[in-house]
Amino acid sequence: MVKDLTTGSPAKRIVLFTIPMMLGNLFQQLYNMADTLIVGRTIGVQALAAVGCTGSIIWLIIGLAQTITYGFSLVTAQHFGAHDDTCVRRSFATSLLISMVLAFFLTLLSVPMTKTILQWMHTPPEILGQAQGYLVVMFGGIAASVLFNLFFNMIRALGDGKTPLLFLGITCLLNIVLDFLFILWFKMGVIGAGLATVVSQAVSSILCIFYIKRKLPGLQLKKEDWRITPQDVKVHLKVGLPVGFQNSVIVIGALALQIAFNQLGAQAVTAYTVQAKIGSFATLPLNAFGTSMATYTAQNYGACNLERIRRGVRQCMAMTIPLAVLLSITIILAGRPLAWIFLGSGEEAVFALVQKYLRMVCPFYFGLQALLVYRGVLQGLGKGLVPTIAGVMELIGRFVGALVLAKIYGFAGACIAEPAAWLGAAVSVLVSYYCTMRELRWRMQVGKNAVLLLPGNTAESTEEMIAAEERNSHEKVPDSETIEGEEYIVCYENTEEYISDIETI
């Protein structure tokens, strides 16, 4: 169900939007974990290490496309908050076109490079062949992954957190069934695990298309919505590319850590793989709040309501700080039982390494919590540069751990890199948030007939926007602002001036 996040209690709206998103992230982690769990239990530790060592490179390439689609959805959310239906549809059409072109070129470039990439990462020879087979299948299915993520990000942009949860649940269950079918029945090994993921995402993408056609008129594209201009593409890339680049910078740092663990041997690789799965579950509530705040902020920014954004941030932080502390304590105490789920018995050396990692990293979840919330807010405001800088801070922290500390202190040195990256990045986004809000507050003025001009608005949608603003005027709105020749937020004294300015864009 489509929901407007610009009205009602901020805390209540955020929580109600976050809960299905958190459950959706849980399903997403389950289907990501299914490969690891089933491979480790049915094929063996080497196969588990083969799948695990590909995680960073998969997230670098496939995650790049996925996070870019997430950035596109923030543009859509801004138009939805501004009640501009025409621009919502055009944003969706533009996002779909760019995403398919991106998927095509990523597939074309990545598939032939799999073995070379793994060799660059110093992948142990005993797992190189299995890792290569798994990567080829995953890279071959990039289009399915991109479409799936684009559709549920767009549905979320309209404030609907429950429907993506349904589709993620279907994807998870189908992935698990196909894992058993391909691995145990057809004896396809790690290649079967990759194929199960790709097929489940493709099926869910098709279901999303049927749902949009039947239930979401706001995303049902018309012929005129495909009249995409270079300006439309530029607007979406201006938001999407920094989000994707930020993800790439973070993952490059993770790759550096993966290389460091690869050089420490197969046991270290397995321990790093297991803790990554445990950590992904532990932090999914924090990730869900961060993603929720991006959509919440984008809609309220589109509605010219900065005060509501500030209230939402304060209330979200009040909820997530205690949550981060609770998660830290829980994971430290439950580290060994959780590791047993993936390893079974008889791997005492790996158990010890997993527990060591968790005890060194989990106490710093509070830094990760602050990073995710404030980074999400800045992304919702369309401020892509600072989150990218924060990503560079994370990159530096991980490179220091991989290239320096791991050489000196071994496994423990590599572990220190993660919390160092979180804390450095959190400081940068926190400072930027307060500077950005101070600047926007300074630009605020009372304007009864003011409207929000977002990138992509057209003369065709002017009447819709004016009518919406007349129904829902706000006490405070942003002042005029021109950035690099593009007007993002403009206040107008009257309707005629607004129409005239729209027609010049």
PETA-V537612 format. One record per residue. RES is the residue in one small letter. PHI is phi in radians with two decimals (NA if undefined). BURIAL is b if it has 9 or more other ideal C-beta (glycine too) atoms within 8 Angstrom, else e. Layout:
RES,PHI,BURIAL + RES,PHI,BURIAL
//
This chain:
m,NA,e + v,-1.21,e + k,-2.30,b + d,-1.60,e + l,-1.54,b + t,-1.63,b + t,-2.27,e + g,1.45,e + s,-1.15,e + p,-0.99,b + a,-1.08,b + k,-1.15,e + r,-1.08,b + i,-1.13,b + v,-1.14,b + l,-1.13,e + f,-1.38,b + t,-1.33,b + i,-1.01,b + p,-1.12,b + m,-1.17,b + m,-1.13,b + l,-1.13,b + g,-1.12,b + n,-1.09,b + l,-1.10,b + f,-1.09,b + q,-1.12,b + q,-1.16,b + l,-1.12,b + y,-1.31,b + n,-1.23,b + m,-1.32,b + a,-1.00,b + d,-1.02,b + t,-1.13,b + l,-1.14,b + i,-1.19,b + v,-1.09,b + g,-1.11,b + r,-1.47,e + t,-1.85,e + i,-1.83,b + g,2.48,e + v,-1.15,b + q,-1.13,b + a,-1.13,b + l,-1.08,b + a,-1.13,b + a,-1.10,b + v,-1.22,b + g,-1.14,b + c,-1.27,b + t,-1.57,b + g,-1.02,b + s,-1.18,b + i,-1.24,b + i,-1.12,b + w,-1.23,b + l,-1.14,b + i,-1.58,b + i,-1.23,b + g,-1.10,b + l,-1.02,b + a,-1.15,b + q,-1.10,b + t,-1.27,b + i,-1.13,b + t,-1.12,b + y,-1.11,b + g,-1.09,b + f,-1.02,b + s,-1.15,b + l,-1.21,b + v,-1.11,b + t,-1.07,b + a,-1.11,b + q,-1.09,b + h,-1.16,b + f,-1.13,b + g,-1.11,b + a,-1.48,b + h,1.06,b + d,-1.91,b + d,-1.12,b + t,-1.11,b + c,-1.26,b + v,-1.09,b + r,-1.17,b + r,-1.15,b + s,-1.09,b + f,-1.11,b + a,-1.10,b + t,-1.10,b + s,-1.09,b + l,-1.12,b + l,-1.12,b + i,-1.09,b + s,-1.10,b + m,-1.20,b + v,-1.10,e + l,-1.10,b + a,-1.10,b + f,-1.06,b + f,-1.25,e + l,-1.13,b + t,-1.12,b + l,-1.06,e + l,-1.51,e + s,-1.49,b + v,-1.02,b + p,-1.21,e + m,-1.73,e + t,-1.04,b + k,-1.14,e + t,-1.07,e + i,-1.08,b + l,-1.12,b + q,-1.20,b + w,-1.05,e + m,-1.44,b + h,1.02,e + t,-1.11,b + p,-0.95,b + p,-0.99,e + e,-1.21,e + i,-2.06,b + l,-1.08,b + g,-1.09,e + q,-1.17,b + a,-1.10,b + q,-1.13,b + g,-1.05,b + y,-1.12,b + l,-1.14,b + v,-1.02,b + v,-1.15,b + m,-1.12,b + f,-1.21,b + g,-1.14,b + g,-1.82,b + i,-1.02,b + a,-1.04,b + a,-1.10,b + s,-1.15,b + v,-1.14,b + l,-1.07,b + f,-1.02,b + n,-1.21,b + l,-1.09,b + f,-1.11,b + f,-1.32,b + n,-1.18,b + m,-1.20,b + i,-1.13,b + r,-1.12,b + a,-1.03,b + l,-1.53,b + g,1.48,b + d,-1.69,b + g,-1.67,b + k,-1.42,e + t,-1.11,b + p,-1.02,b + l,-1.07,b + l,-1.07,e + f,-1.20,b + l,-1.17,b + g,-1.10,b + i,-1.08,b + t,-1.08,b + c,-1.09,b + l,-1.11,e + l,-1.14,b + n,-1.09,b + i,-1.13,b + v,-1.06,e + l,-1.19,b + d,-1.01,b + f,-1.11,b + l,-1.13,b + f,-1.30,b + i,-1.46,b + l,-1.52,e + w,-1.48,e + f,-1.60,e + k,0.96,e + m,-1.61,e + g,1.12,b + v,-1.18,b + i,-1.09,b + g,-1.11,b + a,-1.13,b + g,-1.15,b + l,-1.11,b + a,-1.07,b + t,-1.12,b + v,-1.12,b + v,-1.12,b + s,-1.11,b + q,-1.21,b + a,-1.12,b + v,-1.11,b + s,-1.15,b + s,-1.08,b + i,-1.11,e + l,-1.11,b + c,-1.09,b + i,-1.08,b + f,-1.10,e + y,-1.13,b + i,-1.07,b + k,-1.15,e + r,-1.66,e + k,-2.10,e + l,-2.12,b + p,-1.07,e + g,-1.15,b + l,-1.99,b + q,-1.48,b + l,-1.31,e + k,-1.86,e + k,-1.02,e + e,-1.21,e + d,-1.20,b + w,-1.52,e + r,-1.41,e + i,-1.43,b + t,-1.78,e + p,-0.98,e + q,-1.14,b + d,-1.04,b + v,-1.10,b + k,-1.06,e + v,-1.06,b + h,-1.25,b + l,-1.17,b + k,-1.15,b + v,-1.65,b + g,-1.23,b + l,-1.12,b + p,-1.06,b + v,-1.14,b + g,-1.15,b + f,-1.13,b + q,-1.04,b + n,-1.07,b + s,-1.12,b + v,-1.09,b + i,-1.10,b + v,-1.24,b + i,-1.04,b + g,-1.11,b + a,-1.13,b + l,-1.10,b + a,-1.05,b + l,-1.15,b + q,-1.06,b + i,-1.10,b + a,-1.08,b + f,-1.22,b + n,-1.01,b + q,-1.31,e + l,-1.55,b + g,1.94,e + a,-1.10,b + q,-1.14,b + a,-1.14,b + v,-1.10,b + t,-1.11,b + a,-1.09,b + y,-1.13,b + t,-1.11,b + v,-1.16,b + q,-1.13,b + a,-1.11,b + k,-1.20,b + i,-1.11,b + g,-1.10,b + s,-1.14,b + f,-1.25,b + a,-1.11,b + t,-1.69,b + l,-1.11,b + p,-1.10,b + l,-1.17,b + n,-1.08,b + a,-1.13,b + f,-1.12,b + g,-1.10,b + t,-1.17,b + s,-1.05,b + m,-1.16,b + a,-1.13,b + t,-1.18,b + y,-1.00,b + t,-1.16,b + a,-1.06,b + q,-1.12,b + n,-1.27,b + y,-1.17,b + g,-1.09,b + a,-1.58,b + c,1.08,b + n,-2.12,b + l,-1.25,b + e,-1.10,e + r,-1.18,b + i,-1.09,b + r,-1.07,b + r,-1.09,b + g,-1.08,b + v,-1.12,b + r,-1.06,e + q,-1.22,b + c,-1.16,b + m,-1.11,b + a,-1.10,e + m,-1.51,b + t,-1.53,b + i,-1.11,b + p,-1.06,e + l,-1.09,b + a,-1.11,b + v,-1.12,b + l,-1.07,e + l,-1.13,b + s,-1.04,b + i,-1.12,e + t,-1.08,b + i,-1.20,b + i,-1.10,b + l,-1.25,e + a,-1.81,e + g,-1.01,b + r,-1.17,b + p,-1.03,e + l,-1.20,b + a,-1.13,b + w,-1.08,b + i,-1.00,e + f,-1.59,b + l,-1.81,b + g,1.27,e + s,-1.76,e + g,1.56,e + e,-2.12,b + e,-1.07,e + a,-1.11,e + v,-1.22,b + f,-0.96,b + a,-1.10,e + l,-1.20,b + v,-1.08,b + q,-1.10,b + k,-1.09,b + y,-1.07,b + l,-1.10,b + r,-1.18,b + m,-1.50,b + v,-1.78,b + c,-1.03,b + p,-1.05,b + f,-1.81,b + y,-1.09,b + f,-1.11,b + g,-1.19,b + l,-1.12,b + q,-1.05,b + a,-1.11,b + l,-1.05,b + l,-1.16,b + v,-1.17,b + y,-1.25,b + r,-1.16,b + g,-1.07,b + v,-1.12,b + l,-1.11,b + q,-1.14,b + g,-1.11,b + l,-1.42,b + g,1.40,b + k,-1.59,b + g,-1.45,b + l,-1.18,e + v,-1.16,b + p,-1.00,b + t,-1.18,b + i,-1.08,b + a,-1.07,b + g,-1.10,b + v,-1.13,b + m,-1.07,b + e,-1.11,b + l,-1.04,b + i,-1.08,b + g,-1.05,b + r,-1.28,b + f,-1.16,b + v,-1.07,b + g,-1.13,b + a,-1.31,b + l,-1.61,b + v,-2.01,b + l,-1.15,b + a,-1.13,b + k,-1.20,e + i,-1.53,e + y,-1.90,e + g,1.23,e + f,-1.02,b + a,-1.11,b + g,-1.12,b + a,-1.14,b + c,-1.12,b + i,-1.10,b + a,-1.05,b + e,-1.10,b + p,-1.11,b + a,-1.09,b + a,-1.14,b + w,-1.06,b + l,-1.15,b + g,-1.09,b + a,-1.21,b + a,-1.09,b + v,-1.08,b + s,-1.16,b + v,-1.28,b + l,-1.14,b + v,-1.10,e + s,-1.14,b + y,-1.04,b + y,-1.18,e + c,-1.17,e + t,-1.14,b + m,-1.17,b + r,-1.14,e + e,-1.13,e + l,-1.17,b + r,-1.14,e + w,-1.12,e + r,-1.48,b + m,-1.29,b + q,-2.64,e + v,-1.35,e + g,-2.62,e + k,-1.17,e + n,-1.83,b + a,-1.26,b + v,-2.33,b + l,-1.73,b + l,-1.82,b + l,-1.76,b + p,-0.99,b + g,1.81,b + n,-1.14,b + t,-2.27,b + a,-1.05,e + e,-1.09,e + s,-1.76,b + t,-1.05,b + e,-1.08,e + e,-1.06,b + m,-1.16,b + i,-1.09,b + a,-1.08,e + a,-1.14,b + e,-1.21,b + e,-1.15,e + r,-1.39,e + n,-2.43,e + s,-1.31,b + h,-2.02,b + e,-1.21,e + k,-2.05,b + v,-2.44,b + p,-1.21,b + d,-1.43,b + s,-1.08,e + e,-2.61,b + t,-2.12,e + i,-2.12,e + e,0.89,e + g,1.40,e + e,-1.95,e + e,-1.50,b + y,-1.80,b + i,-2.30,b + v,-2.35,b + c,-1.82,b + y,-2.14,b + e,-1.38,e + n,-2.67,e + t,-1.12,e + e,-1.08,e + e,-1.11,b + y,-1.09,b + i,-1.08,b + s,-1.06,e + d,-1.23,b + i,-1.04,b + e,-1.22,e + t,-1.53,e + i,-1.46,e
//
